[in-house]
Amino acid sequence: MDELGCIVASATEDHRAFASPQTGWAEQEPEDWWRACQISVPKVLKNANLTGDDISCVGISGQMHGAVVLDARGHVIRPAPIWCDQRTERQSFDLAQRIGLDRIIQLTSNAPLTNFTLTKFLWMRENEPHNWDRVQSVMLPKDYVRFRLTGECATDMADASGTLLLDVGNRRWSSEMLDRVGMDERVLPKLYESPDICGQVSRQGATSTGLKAGTPVVAGAGDQAAGAISMGIVRPGTVSVTIGTSGVVFAATDRPVLDPKGRLHTFCHALPGRWHVMGVTQAAGLSLRWFRDRFGTSGNGAHPYDLLCEEAKTVPSGADGLLWAPYLMGERTPHLDPNARGALVGLTSLHERAHIIRAILEGVAFSLRDTFTIFNEIDVPVYEIRLGGGGARSPLWRQIQADIFGSGVETVQAEEGAAYGAAILAGVGAKVWQSVDEACQATVRTAQRVAPDPQAVSLMNSKYLAYRRVYPAVREIFAT
């Protein structure tokens, strides 16, 4: 990104899909993230016709909640359980019983869910003591890339908020949580605010990437906070809805806002002195990918998700009564249930493939509406809704979200999401802008606005009430 906020070049290198050695497990090799980085960074420099000398600052973003563990030589000890890993149900339950749910929320602003990093550390300690005994440092996924690039063990307040080890209100590691779980703060990375410079590209990092040794690197942010920066979600009232593999509804706040039932996450934002509250659907875009991988598409040539959405367009709003509950990986908001299961409800002999696809698109949007329902309960204002991720690229899915949320929705010009947010933070670190607010005002531009269809809104309000009855029924079925 240049000093005007324009994208000069971008590059992508796939990393491997997560492995699932057992039901509910999801792991990735941290070394594979670094491999992809070593390919994509030289590629983007080449695409821009630049060298490392032209880069004034580097930003970093990545998936949240993963647990990377290193030994005394800085080598990865085992594959990293990632954000959607569900193996730690017992550790989450034990934390709530031993410390108390209310006390944990007081200390960390969040309930002890299977997704959070601490529960993964506790699982390793209990189930793989031979590995845990070797641990000298721990970090989050993007911070392993930083470690390989700079040699520094560092993280940002926003990403650290998802560990269940941060005192979110006071923006520091929680000494009481560390004491209660028997962890030493010395194994944790050093904390920084997102736009702060936390290291420099090392000689080894320069050799591996083509960047110049000594180039500053800012702390950056986890994917959700960085993605919110890319859409200008920095002040109360403007809310983002991002559909990637998971789905996130994200609202900036000027103070830590807590949901007393723990259904939402309260994290530090990627701006000093600001926070955010968000709800998460575990299998949002993953629901559509699951259908694509299992049942394919109906044509060739176009992008497979475009083909699926074209099929769904042939079916009216409401999918002729079909409902999809997207609980393929358990569910966070609002159910806090790692054992939640997906359901396709209301099938008749008249339904076809297109009905199922449309029901999936609508069911994901219904699950995201659950967060707006909670926002209303705890007085989080919503004046504007901006869409990001794959759900923002599909005209049909944009319209479905507008109809189900009952509100106009906007998209922004930059589609790089968290990567663009990380570049904005790097620009602040390089003093191109004096603050993240100033940077967002200068760079974030609205591309399109979609208005809800009043007739569809009425139908979707009725269907949402039916959708809310699916989970209790499915829960009872699997509880017996």
Disulfide bonds with the S-S distance in Angstrom:
none
